[in-house]
Amino acid sequence: MGVIAKRKGSLYEAGKRSGAWVKCRANRGQELVIGGHIPGPHGFDSLIVGYYQGKDLMYVARVRNGFVPVSRRQVFERIRHLASATMPFANLPDTHKSRWGDELTAEKMKKCVWLRPEAVAQIEFLEWTAGDRLRHSQFVGLRADKNPRDVVKESGEK
């Protein structure tokens, strides 16, 4: 979903690419609870996020995009004290195969650092998949103003 924009005087040229035409993607967004991370440079490689469905925390994505080294270190400093031996998600490990092989399997979960689900992040994404996962997710910022227990899937979605 998005908008195509072009320079006023540009013409369409079949089979050619130029900077005169640009696709501007329209992202959705919502806050999600951080329940873990995968270790990597500057503290972590990706955040593991989800939302509450009743009293269960439901996994929806690993978020790797939206960080630069400084923001990665800052986020890591804010979440590292939440480390826990308990995996907080009710629907892990992933049992269905994803199209791109990015499911969070039991084998991949061995690398995860689990967190007490007390931190909330604002996440942008393209869409929800049929398997209730996020496509093209991106970190926007931490939300200190949001109670993690109040984070549920946006209304109007599957």
CORTACOR-V738615 format. One record per helix or strand. SS is the DSSP state (~ for helix, > for strand). FROM is the first residue (numbers start at 1). TO is the last residue. If there is no record, write none. Layout:
ss: <SS/SS>
from: <FROM/FROM>
to: <TO/TO>
This chain:
ss: <>/>/>/~/>/>/>/~/>/>/~/>/>/>/>/~>
from: <2/21/28/41/46/56/65/69/83/89/106/112/127/134/138/148>
to: <6/25/38/43/53/63/65/82/84/89/109/125/128/135/142/150>
